[in-house]
Amino acid sequence: MRESDIIQLFFPDADTRRLDDCAALHVADSGQFQLHTTDSMVAGTHFRLDWSSPADLALKLVHCNLSDILSSGGQARSAFLNLGLPTGIPEDFIVEFARTLVAELERYSIDLAGGDTFRAPALFLSLHMIGCVHPLLQAAQPRGIERRGGQPGDFLYLTGTVGRSLAGLQLLEQMSSRQMGATSSVEGGLEREVHLANTNTAESHAENGLASHCRLQSQLAGLIQSQLSSAEQGCVQHHLQPRCRYDLFADLIGRYKIHAMMDISDGLFPDAHRLAAAADLCLDMQLEKIPVAECARTLLQPDDWIFSGEELELLFLSPANIAHPDIHCIGRATNQEQSGVRWFREHQPIIPASGRAFTHF
């Protein structure tokens, strides 16, 4: 089953194409709405422990959730942390994760209100973030900015650039292979010693496995710093620590009317289709106008950047003619018989080069 099919099972009477980055829940007797979102990360699915430091994971967890609140037109206020810890995880790993997470929440004035901790077969991290609709939007858009609000004639805008996260992923894969090739004999001998010394307990296996992953992550970080250019290091950092567009948000909603918005979490290609479906519109997208990070143009195949996920840039529809160095008009909404995205290059219709965004199922 596809992820969308699974979600539909839990909302049988809803049009799940119109679900937003956040759920807007009415607060009784206040006339206002709270915004709720949650994101989870599991080792082996969303991250690798031989690539990601505890600080990387804490920052990614905060910003993926905060980005959802921003794209819904909100201000984050509080958060709840669910933390599943495997046997043998080093104490200093937990300490660094906690210190970074608390500091980053405090940076954005978000209260850590509670949560749950438990033992798990793999490291499990989940944050539930709660916010309110920004005061600048409460009168005209009391539920915040919804994906369904787009209108024919709206301009389609994208903040920042795309491609860095996928380029960073490919660099990590290359550097990890190079690292393992250079140290295979040493690591192989070490793992054999660990196995022979700890044949009696599964907990010892888990503990030594986690320690090995943490050691490899530290070695990989040094390799990246010594062998990659500053631009390439920036791509790797963006993949490991994606940052939301908090820096643009207040100015954006304060100066311009935003009809619909979402963040780029799965890639521009699938997310643009979601935005079009939610508003029942057709989005005409000009590929040559998509802002692509220079390192991505060098490292990726042509057009692969539209499948780069976890960019956390903002994709939005607005009637305004926006002139801003970090906000780019990449298309326009039209009213066609069928919703979706039509891709053009130099005004000629095309089908983008083959690529595939990440899917869980």
C-alpha positions in Angstrom: 0.0 0.0 0.0 1.1 3.6 -0.6 1.5 6.0 2.3 -1.6 7.9 1.1 -3.7 4.7 1.0 -2.7 4.0 4.6 -3.6 7.5 5.7 -6.9 7.3 4.0 -7.8 4.2 6.2 -7.7 6.4 9.3 -9.7 9.2 7.6 -12.3 7.4 5.6 -14.7 10.3 5.2 -12.0 12.9 4.4 -10.3 14.1 1.2 -6.7 13.4 2.3 -5.4 15.4 -0.6 -6.4 18.4 1.4 -4.5 17.6 4.6 -2.1 20.3 5.6 1.3 20.4 7.3 -0.5 21.1 10.6 -3.9 20.3 12.0 -5.8 23.4 13.0 -7.8 22.7 16.1 -10.4 25.2 17.4 -9.9 26.4 21.0 -13.2 26.5 22.8 -14.6 29.9 23.7 -11.6 31.7 22.2 -12.4 31.9 18.5 -8.9 31.0 17.8 -7.1 27.9 16.4 -4.1 25.9 17.6 -1.7 24.4 15.1 -0.5 20.9 15.8 2.2 18.9 14.0 4.4 15.9 14.7 7.4 14.4 13.0 9.2 11.2 13.9 12.7 9.8 13.0 13.9 6.3 13.3 17.5 5.0 12.9 17.9 3.1 9.7 14.9 4.9 8.0 15.4 8.6 8.5 19.1 8.7 9.5 22.2 6.7 10.0 24.1 6.7 13.3 27.4 6.4 11.5 26.6 9.7 9.7 24.6 11.7 12.2 25.8 13.2 15.5 23.4 13.7 18.4 23.4 17.4 17.6 22.5 16.7 14.0 19.5 14.7 15.1 18.3 17.2 17.6 18.5 20.1 15.2 16.8 18.2 12.4 14.0 17.1 14.7 13.3 20.7 15.8 13.5 22.3 12.4 11.3 19.7 10.6 8.5 20.4 13.1 9.0 24.1 13.2 9.0 24.3 9.4 5.5 22.7 9.4 4.3 25.3 11.9 5.7 28.2 9.8 4.3 26.8 6.5 0.9 26.8 8.2 1.3 30.5 9.1 2.0 29.9 12.8 4.2 30.6 15.8 5.5 27.6 17.7 4.8 27.7 21.4 5.3 24.3 23.0 6.6 20.8 22.2 6.4 17.2 23.5 9.3 14.8 23.0 9.0 11.0 22.7 12.3 9.3 23.0 12.9 5.6 22.4 16.4 4.5 23.4 18.0 1.2 22.4 20.0 -0.8 24.8 23.6 0.3 25.1 23.3 3.8 23.7 26.3 5.9 25.1 25.4 8.3 27.9 27.3 11.1 26.3 25.1 10.7 23.1 22.0 11.2 25.2 23.5 14.2 27.0 24.5 15.9 23.7 21.2 15.3 22.1 19.3 16.7 25.1 21.5 19.8 25.4 21.2 20.6 21.7 17.4 20.0 21.6 16.7 22.1 24.7 18.9 25.0 23.4 17.3 25.0 20.0 13.8 25.1 21.4 14.8 27.9 23.7 16.2 29.8 20.7 12.8 30.0 19.2 10.9 30.5 22.5 9.4 27.0 22.4 8.6 25.4 25.8 9.4 21.7 26.2 6.2 20.8 28.0 6.6 17.0 28.5 6.9 13.7 26.6 7.7 10.1 27.1 10.9 8.0 27.3 11.1 4.2 26.7 13.3 1.4 25.5 13.1 0.6 21.8 14.8 -1.8 19.4 16.2 1.2 17.4 16.7 4.9 18.3 13.3 6.6 17.9 12.8 10.3 18.1 9.5 12.1 17.8 8.4 15.7 18.5 4.9 17.0 18.7 4.9 20.8 18.3 2.0 23.1 19.1 1.6 26.7 17.9 -0.9 29.4 17.3 -1.8 31.3 14.1 0.4 34.3 13.7 -1.3 37.5 14.9 -0.8 39.1 11.4 -3.0 36.3 10.0 -5.7 35.7 12.6 -8.3 38.2 11.2 -8.2 37.2 7.6 -7.0 33.5 7.9 -8.0 32.3 11.4 -7.1 28.7 10.6 -3.7 29.8 9.3 -2.4 29.3 5.8 -3.9 26.1 4.2 -2.8 24.3 1.1 -6.3 24.5 -0.3 -6.3 28.3 -0.5 -4.6 28.6 -3.8 -6.5 30.5 -6.6 -6.2 30.5 -10.4 -3.8 33.3 -11.4 -1.7 33.0 -8.3 2.1 33.1 -8.8 4.0 30.0 -7.5 7.0 31.0 -5.4 9.9 29.1 -3.9 12.3 30.3 -1.2 16.0 29.6 -1.3 17.4 26.9 -3.5 16.8 23.1 -4.0 19.2 20.3 -4.5 21.6 20.7 -1.5 20.0 17.9 0.6 20.2 15.3 -2.2 23.7 16.4 -3.1 24.7 16.1 0.5 23.2 12.6 0.7 25.2 11.5 -2.3 28.4 13.0 -0.9 27.8 11.1 2.4 27.3 7.9 0.5 30.6 8.4 -1.4 32.6 9.5 1.6 31.2 6.6 3.7 32.2 4.1 1.0 35.7 5.6 0.8 36.0 5.5 4.6 34.9 1.9 4.9 37.2 0.9 2.1 40.2 2.5 3.8 39.4 1.0 7.2 37.8 -2.3 6.3 40.7 -4.4 7.6 41.0 -2.5 10.9 37.2 -2.4 11.5 36.8 -6.0 10.4 39.4 -7.1 13.0 37.8 -4.9 15.6 34.3 -6.3 15.0 35.6 -9.9 15.2 37.2 -9.1 18.6 34.0 -7.5 19.8 32.0 -10.5 18.6 34.3 -13.0 20.3 34.5 -11.1 23.6 30.7 -10.6 23.9 29.1 -13.8 22.7 27.1 -14.2 25.9 24.8 -11.2 25.8 22.7 -9.5 23.2 23.0 -6.3 25.2 26.8 -6.4 24.8 26.4 -6.8 21.0 24.0 -3.8 20.9 26.3 -1.6 23.1 29.4 -2.3 21.0 27.5 -1.8 17.8 26.3 1.6 18.8 29.8 2.5 20.0 31.2 1.5 16.7 28.6 3.6 14.8 29.4 6.7 17.0 33.1 6.2 16.4 32.6 5.9 12.6 30.5 9.1 12.6 33.4 11.0 14.3 35.9 9.6 11.7 33.6 10.5 8.8 33.2 14.1 10.1 36.9 14.5 10.0 37.1 13.0 6.5 34.5 15.4 5.2 36.2 18.4 6.7 39.6 17.4 5.2 38.6 16.2 1.7 35.5 18.2 0.6 35.3 21.8 -0.6 33.4 24.3 1.5 30.5 24.2 -0.9 30.3 20.4 -0.7 30.6 20.5 3.1 27.6 22.9 3.1 25.6 20.4 1.2 26.4 17.7 3.7 25.5 19.9 6.6 22.3 20.9 4.9 21.3 17.2 4.6 22.2 16.4 8.2 20.9 19.7 9.7 18.2 21.1 7.4 17.0 24.5 8.6 13.5 26.0 8.4 13.0 29.5 6.8 12.3 31.3 10.1 14.5 34.1 8.8 12.0 34.9 6.0 8.7 34.0 7.6 7.6 37.2 9.4 8.6 39.5 6.6 6.9 37.2 4.1 3.5 37.1 5.8 3.7 40.7 6.9 4.2 42.1 3.4 2.4 39.8 1.1 -0.9 37.9 0.8 -0.2 34.2 0.9 -3.1 32.0 -0.3 -1.5 28.6 0.2 1.8 27.3 1.5 3.7 24.2 2.4 7.4 23.3 3.0 9.6 21.1 0.8 9.9 17.9 2.8 9.7 15.1 0.2 11.0 17.1 -2.8 9.7 19.8 -5.1 8.2 17.3 -7.6 5.9 15.4 -5.2 5.2 18.4 -3.0 4.1 20.6 -5.9 1.7 17.9 -6.9 0.3 17.8 -3.4 -0.2 21.6 -3.4 -2.0 21.4 -6.7 -4.2 18.6 -5.6 -5.2 20.3 -2.3 -6.3 23.5 -4.2 -7.7 21.6 -7.1 -5.5 23.6 -9.4 -3.0 23.1 -12.2 0.4 24.4 -11.6 2.5 25.4 -14.6 6.1 25.0 -13.6 9.1 26.5 -15.5 12.1 24.2 -14.9 14.7 26.8 -15.9 13.3 29.2 -13.2 13.8 26.8 -10.3 16.7 28.1 -8.2 19.2 25.3 -7.9 22.2 25.3 -5.5 25.5 25.4 -7.5 26.9 22.4 -5.8 23.8 20.4 -6.8 24.2 21.4 -10.5 27.7 20.0 -10.3 27.0 16.8 -8.4 23.5 15.7 -9.5 22.0 14.6 -12.8 19.9 17.3 -14.6 16.6 17.9 -13.0 17.3 15.4 -10.1 17.2 18.4 -7.8 13.4 18.5 -8.0 13.4 15.2 -6.1 15.6 16.5 -3.3 13.7 16.1 0.0 14.1 17.7 3.4 15.1 21.1 1.9 12.6 22.8 4.3 12.2 25.7 1.8 8.7 27.3 1.5 6.6 26.7 -1.6 3.6 29.0 -1.8 0.9 30.6 -3.9 0.4 34.4 -3.9 -1.3 37.0 -6.0 1.5 39.4 -5.2 4.3 40.3 -7.6 7.2 39.6 -5.2 10.7 41.0 -5.8 13.1 39.5 -3.2 16.6 38.1 -3.8 15.8 34.8 -1.9 12.2 34.3 -3.2 11.8 33.0 -6.8 8.7 32.9 -9.0 8.8 29.4 -10.7 5.3 29.1 -12.1 1.7 30.0 -12.0 -1.6 28.4 -11.0 -4.2 27.9 -13.7 -7.8 26.5 -13.7 -7.7 23.4 -15.8 -10.1 20.4 -16.1 -7.6 18.3 -14.1 -5.4 19.3 -11.2 -1.7 18.5 -11.2 1.6 20.0 -12.4 2.6 20.7 -16.0 6.3 21.0 -16.5 7.9 23.4 -19.1 11.4 24.2 -20.2 11.7 27.5 -22.1 7.9 27.4 -22.4 8.0 24.0 -24.1 6.1 21.2 -22.3 8.3 18.4 -21.1 8.3 15.3 -18.9 11.1 15.8 -16.2 14.0 13.4 -16.3 13.4 10.2 -14.4 13.9 10.4 -10.7 12.2 9.2 -7.6 11.4 11.0 -4.4 11.7 9.1 -1.2 8.7 7.1 -0.1 8.2 4.9 2.9 6.1 2.2 1.2 
